Amino acid sequence: MSSFPFFYPVFTSKLHIWFDRTKRNSRGTIKYDLDQAVFLLAAMRILRPMSKSKTFSARDELVFDFTGLTLDDIYHSLDVLADKKKTVISNLNKNLEAIYARVKTIAFYDVTTFYFESFDSDELRARGMSKENKTNEVQVVLGLLVDGEGIPLDYELFRGNTSEMNTIIEVVNNYKTQNNLQRVTVVADRGLNSHLNLKSLTDLNFDYIVAQSVNRLPGSIKEKVFSDDNWDEVFVSSDFQETFKVKTLDQSSSPELDNKIIVTRSAKRHAHDLKVLNERIEKCRQLVKRGTGAVNASIKHGVRQFLQIKKGAKIEYSSNEKLYEKRRKQAGYYALISSHKNTDAMQIYRDLRRLWHIEECFRVMKTNLDACPVYVWTPKKIRGHFLVCYLALVMERLAHYRIEQAGIDLSGEQVIEMLGQAKMTILEQDKSKKTLYLKQGISANTEKNNAYSAAVDELMRVVGIDPPAAIEDSIGLARKMKVSSNMKLVI
């Protein structure tokens, strides 16, 4: 059996109290242990992501006793989660504040899409602009908000054809209202930067830091961007291989907005941008040489942006060399807009760069947690599925944060792989009728086995679990796992 305790203290955060109360207040509509059902779904989404039916079938391979659950209970719990999403996240966030020093006044937002292996549309699923180049399947849009440590704060699902530009205000305003915050700084990438969004954020008493495409700046501002004048600071790496310059322009992005434009230029970024740019224009030129058929068959946006249609009756393509030269001039430059007019420009830039946390969250959801393709079909169960994935993401990211804070250099994938190998075997009951559990090794090699056991024990201590001894009885093991009274062990 899998030892399976690692994520339980992270998961509960007193959520089991709320799940138990919800069952009691359901007037008999919830007859099963809701806490058990949701924990099984969320923890297995991390350790062995698979369909709901396969998760149910694997329940007897675990050290916790889930035999009281039925497959119908598993699916019904998704409906409960869909109905109670705001309350679940509110309770989770309150309890997370007691676990680490969460800063709530700065929030990082971005959007991604999750596809279905289906062509059927409904109130959630629809064809739209896919982040995964899925041109035919329906999808949903997910807007995610995380804190500065990369641990989720809130999320929302939108219909699959919703423009990402139209999602940010609803999500961040809900977060601010539910947490009774007077002012929050929202950090977002340039795909969410529009005049309307910045105006709405201002009207709703938000501050903001958003990336800005240099290409979309007015001509008068571009002149200042590319000017050699007024660079405030120049940072040089210790090996003198990289220079980094920053300057603040003396005007706002719009007469209606009170903000400042910050521009940075990096020698390292310049080299990277030129490399990508040259690869794309070369592929474009090769496509043009191969003819119209090859161009029409290409779906790569990065290449197609440099194509243009020649004038004439017959459709022919050529490479857009003027656009290429324009982008060459912009290589290495990075712009952003912020309402923090009195804050140090480099601090604002560092805050924007922390958006990588949310990109990592999306990667974890799609790769580690296998959140898509989605195999439930009704809107309510889809919403429940994504709340399960959100809970799993919180557990994984919080555990990763604690491990990182402890100075342990392990990726999320490595942690999950190690935990997947942690097994326990039930021995015969002893004379006192207690069930005994034996820790299993992973190798006949004693040195390798001891090293693995020590590493897993260290991970458990980091997340607040006392590592089990080589042999444990059911009472001692339950105490070390800090399980709630209704989360029974297999005996």
SULQUIPE-V374341 format. One record per pair of residues at least 24 apart in sequence whose C-alpha atoms are under 8 Angstrom apart, sorted by the first residue. I is the first residue (numbers start at 1). J is the second residue. D is the distance in Angstrom with one decimal. If there is no record, write none. Layout:
i = (I,I)
j = (J,J)
d = (D,D)
//
This chain:
i = (1,1,1,1,1,1,2,2,2,2,2,2,2,2,3,3,3,3,3,4,4,4,4,4,5,6,6,6,6,6,7,7,7,7,8,8,8,8,8,9,9,9,9,9,9,10,10,10,10,11,11,11,13,13,13,14,15,15,15,16,18,32,32,32,33,33,34,36,36,37,37,37,37,37,38,38,38,41,41,42,42,42,42,43,45,45,45,45,45,46,46,46,46,46,47,47,47,49,49,49,50,51,62,63,63,63,64,64,64,64,65,65,65,65,65,75,77,78,78,78,78,78,78,78,79,79,79,79,80,81,81,81,82,82,82,82,82,83,85,89,89,90,93,102,103,103,104,104,105,105,105,105,106,106,106,106,106,106,107,107,107,107,107,107,107,107,107,108,108,108,108,108,108,108,108,108,109,109,109,109,109,109,109,109,109,109,109,110,110,110,110,110,110,110,110,111,111,111,111,111,112,112,112,112,113,113,113,113,113,114,114,114,114,114,114,114,114,115,115,115,115,115,116,116,116,116,117,117,117,122,123,123,124,124,124,124,125,125,126,126,126,127,127,128,128,128,129,129,143,143,143,144,144,145,145,145,146,146,148,148,149,149,150,150,150,150,151,151,151,152,152,152,157,164,164,165,165,165,165,165,168,168,169,169,169,173,183,185,187,187,187,188,188,189,195,198,199,199,207,207,207,208,208,208,208,209,209,209,209,209,209,209,209,210,210,210,210,211,211,211,211,211,212,212,212,212,213,213,213,214,214,214,214,215,224,225,225,242,242,242,243,243,246,246,247,248,253,258,259,259,259,259,259,260,260,260,260,260,261,261,261,261,262,262,262,262,262,263,263,263,263,264,264,264,265,265,265,266,266,267,268,269,269,269,270,270,270,271,271,272,273,273,274,274,277,277,277,280,281,281,281,284,285,285,288,288,288,291,291,292,292,361,361,364,365,365,368,369,399,402,402,403,403,403,406,418,418,419,422,426,434,434,434,435,435,435,436,436,436,436,437,437,437,437,438,438,438,439,439,439,439)
j = (61,62,63,423,424,425,61,62,63,420,421,422,423,424,62,63,422,423,424,62,63,64,419,422,481,419,460,463,465,481,43,395,396,399,39,43,481,482,483,463,464,465,481,482,483,395,398,399,463,39,391,395,92,95,96,95,88,91,92,484,91,68,69,73,68,69,77,66,487,66,69,73,74,77,74,77,388,74,388,388,389,391,392,392,369,370,388,389,392,368,369,392,396,416,416,419,420,368,369,370,370,375,490,424,489,490,487,488,489,490,487,488,489,490,491,381,384,380,381,382,383,384,385,388,380,381,383,384,384,383,384,387,380,381,383,384,387,380,387,153,154,178,153,147,147,148,147,184,181,183,184,185,147,148,184,185,186,187,145,146,147,148,153,184,185,186,187,145,146,147,148,186,187,188,355,358,143,144,145,146,168,186,187,188,189,355,358,143,144,145,168,188,189,192,358,141,142,143,144,164,141,142,143,362,139,140,141,142,160,139,140,141,142,371,372,373,374,139,140,372,373,374,372,373,374,375,373,374,375,379,159,379,158,159,160,379,159,160,159,160,161,160,161,160,161,162,161,163,167,168,171,171,358,171,172,358,357,358,354,357,357,401,357,358,361,397,394,397,398,390,393,394,383,191,192,191,192,193,194,197,192,197,197,200,201,204,207,209,351,352,355,352,355,355,254,257,256,257,338,339,340,337,338,339,340,336,337,338,339,340,348,351,352,336,337,338,352,334,335,336,337,352,334,335,336,337,334,335,336,330,333,334,335,330,249,249,263,266,267,268,267,268,345,346,345,345,337,339,337,338,339,340,341,337,338,339,340,341,335,336,337,338,335,336,337,338,345,333,334,335,336,333,334,335,332,333,334,332,333,332,332,331,332,333,331,332,333,331,332,332,331,332,328,331,324,327,328,306,306,319,324,319,318,319,317,318,319,316,317,316,317,393,397,393,389,393,413,393,463,462,463,459,462,463,462,452,456,456,456,491,473,474,475,473,474,491,471,472,473,474,471,472,473,474,470,471,472,468,469,470,471)
d = (4.9,5.0,5.8,5.4,5.3,6.1,6.4,5.0,6.0,7.1,7.6,6.0,4.4,6.1,6.7,5.5,5.8,5.1,5.6,6.6,6.4,7.7,7.6,7.7,6.0,7.7,6.2,7.5,7.4,7.9,6.7,6.5,8.0,7.7,7.8,8.0,7.5,8.0,7.2,7.3,7.1,7.6,7.5,6.7,7.5,5.8,7.4,7.2,7.1,7.3,7.6,5.9,6.7,5.5,6.8,6.9,7.8,6.9,6.7,7.4,7.9,7.3,6.5,6.6,7.8,7.4,6.7,7.0,6.7,8.0,7.1,7.3,5.9,6.7,7.8,6.8,7.2,7.9,6.6,5.3,6.6,6.2,4.9,6.3,5.6,7.7,7.9,7.0,6.4,6.9,5.5,6.2,7.3,7.4,6.1,7.7,6.4,7.9,5.8,6.1,7.7,7.0,7.8,7.6,5.7,5.5,6.8,5.8,4.2,5.4,7.3,5.5,5.0,4.6,8.0,7.5,7.7,7.4,5.3,8.0,7.6,4.2,6.3,8.0,5.7,5.6,8.0,5.9,7.4,7.8,5.1,6.8,5.8,7.0,5.2,4.5,7.3,7.9,7.0,8.0,6.9,7.6,6.9,7.5,7.0,7.3,6.9,7.6,7.5,6.8,4.6,6.1,6.7,7.1,5.6,4.6,6.0,7.4,6.3,5.8,5.1,6.9,8.0,7.2,6.3,5.1,6.2,5.5,5.3,6.2,7.2,5.9,4.7,6.1,6.3,7.1,7.1,5.7,4.6,6.7,7.3,7.1,6.2,5.3,7.9,7.8,7.3,5.9,5.8,7.0,7.9,6.3,7.0,7.8,6.9,7.0,5.7,4.4,6.2,6.3,6.0,5.5,6.7,7.3,6.5,5.7,4.5,5.9,7.5,5.4,5.5,6.6,7.6,7.6,5.8,7.0,7.7,4.1,6.6,6.1,5.5,6.8,6.9,4.9,5.2,7.2,6.2,7.4,7.9,7.7,6.6,7.0,6.5,4.3,6.3,6.2,5.8,5.3,6.4,4.5,5.7,5.8,5.7,5.4,4.2,7.2,6.9,8.0,6.7,7.2,7.2,8.0,7.7,7.7,7.5,7.8,7.9,6.6,6.9,7.7,7.2,7.3,4.7,6.2,7.3,7.0,6.1,5.7,6.3,8.0,7.7,6.0,7.5,7.5,6.7,6.9,4.9,7.4,7.5,7.7,7.3,7.8,7.1,7.3,7.1,7.7,7.1,7.2,7.6,6.2,7.5,7.4,7.3,7.7,7.9,7.9,7.9,7.0,7.6,5.6,6.9,7.8,5.5,5.6,7.5,7.0,5.8,4.4,6.9,7.9,7.2,8.0,6.6,5.6,5.4,6.5,7.1,8.0,6.2,4.2,6.3,7.4,7.6,5.1,4.7,6.4,7.5,6.4,7.9,7.2,7.5,6.9,6.1,7.8,7.3,7.9,6.7,7.1,5.5,5.9,5.5,7.6,7.6,7.5,7.6,7.1,7.3,6.5,6.7,5.5,4.3,6.9,6.1,5.7,5.6,6.5,7.6,6.0,7.0,5.8,4.7,6.7,5.7,5.4,6.3,7.9,6.7,7.0,5.7,4.4,6.6,5.8,5.2,6.3,5.4,4.6,6.3,5.4,6.9,6.4,7.5,7.4,4.8,7.7,5.0,3.5,7.3,7.8,7.2,7.8,5.4,6.3,6.7,6.2,7.7,7.7,7.5,8.0,6.6,7.5,7.1,6.3,7.6,5.9,6.1,5.9,7.0,7.8,7.8,6.2,6.7,7.3,7.9,7.5,7.2,6.8,7.1,7.8,6.5,6.5,6.7,7.0,6.3,7.8,7.0,8.0,7.1,7.2,7.9,7.6,6.1,6.4,7.9,5.5,5.5,5.7,6.7,5.6,4.4,6.3,5.5,5.2,6.1,7.3,5.9,4.7,6.7,7.9,7.6,5.3,6.5)
//
